[in-house]
Amino acid sequence: MAQRRQITGFSNPTVKFLRSLRDKKHRKAAGQFLAEGLRLLTDARECGHLPLILAMATGRDPHPLLDALEADVLAAGGEVLEMAPDLLSKITGKDNPQAVCGVFDEFDTSLAGINRSAAKIWLVAQALRDPGNLGTMLRTGDAVGAGGLILIDDCADPFSAEAVRASMGAVFTQKVVQARWEEFLPWLRSGPGQLVAASLRDAVDYRGAPYAAPCFLMVGNESRGLPEVYEAACDLRVTMPMKGRADSLNAAVAGAVLAYEALAHLDR
Amino acid sequence: MAQRRQITGFSNPTVKFLRSLRDKKHRKAAGQFLAEGLRLLTDARECGHLPLILAMATGRDPHPLLDALEADVLAAGGEVLEMAPDLLSKITGKDNPQAVCGVFDEFDTSLAGINRSAAKIWLVAQALRDPGNLGTMLRTGDAVGAGGLILIDDCADPFSAEAVRASMGAVFTQKVVQARWEEFLPWLRSGPGQLVAASLRDAVDYRGAPYAAPCFLMVGNESRGLPEVYEAACDLRVTMPMKGRADSLNAAVAGAVLAYEALAHLDR
């Protein structure tokens, strides 16, 4: 039932629920996540995703996009809550929260939910632990016109506040898939698709390599890189020049350099 | 005077001093910073940088690289401190600190301290606020063989624990410069150097643009990008394809995609 309410107490059950969504366990139990900030919520709205609950700080600056968002949420039967800024801080865990946040249903993250032919590029990350890197990869995926980000094995939660924030809204435009390697590889081999690893072993120069669509570009864990057997299962292993002391790039950076190179070739 | 000491109390003045270095104000006052972890400290040592103070947790796993580091620090007249892991946690502010950290003198960050002809590529960041992005740019600079990272206007502190960690040791191999735009531009124009902006305005495709060494690749603030007058002062404005909803990349990602493209051209 659509409604608009004032919330005044820290002990309000809705405040407690919203706050619980900062925690992965509670997100999984509820199947919902939080997104903060008018820009992110407007991106979501323009992509057809409305929050089930919209929480706004009293004393916020008025904004036509916020009015539009509020009207849409109410029209869709959602809840709009107004609360003091310090209550909103409790929810977001930040001293200076943005003046608005929303609760969304998590998306389907199954392999069955994606159409591999919908895009020339798909990003794949294995055991990526940093939610900021994960969000950055989603943002890069949006920029290169990728179909989405496939998370292999135990990755950071794509619905954590940090990943959602770093994605700059791309969590609402990119498909997100979570799968074990043992599911992913048979799925990949059941249709067209080139699997490319960013790798140091038995690899060719990433520049001008024979990328082919749909091209699945895979980067590994921040510390350990990709397991050797995963690399061996790839159709192509590519490497970037490393001119200095270090032998690797930040995972999100490696994925982006590779994705832009593949894009240049596949767009010809 | 070289020495090795056991530290037992939270109120020990050295512990208090080390802990104070987590704070920018105290780092600036002391002209010193903290780096954590055996890998980072070994990178530093191999680049000729030894910590003035080396702090190690009791009960740590023995390691020949740690023994070598300890011997070098003592030989150079530094201090080696042993303390309980919970004391080391107080210093690093992390529940699971790495078993070792070190205090280093901050480096000269003046424009006068760099030789522009020493490298084909220099990275430039304007008002970069995220220390993780800053460290990632240092790491990318190392990978592309850049000379260093020039920080324009109010950037995050390159000597913060987060920036040092994200640099993966590159803070010890890349020159770091801090300068106002009003100093930087005259310095740049006093010698050879092409200033390139990652930009959306009046820009050419970043791919195959006429990069020339020494090439200074500049990215702007995470939210606002580069000021228009800064872009206008550049010799070349380049842009990356943006196929999705968003109009920008993560700043460290934009810098890396640009740096690898410039590298490919300048290395021919």
Interface residues (C-beta under 8 A of the other chain):
Chain A: D43 E46 C47 G132 T136 R139 T140 G141 D142 A143 V144 G145 A166 M168 G169 A170 T173 R207 M240 P241 M242 K243 G244 R245 A246 S248 L249 N250 A252 V253 A256 V257 Y260 E261 L263 A264 D267
Chain B: D43 E46 C47 G132 T136 R139 T140 G141 D142 A143 V144 G145 A166 M168 G169 A170 T173 R207 M240 P241 M242 K243 G244 R245 A246 S248 L249 N250 A252 V253 A256 V257 Y260 E261 L263 A264 D267
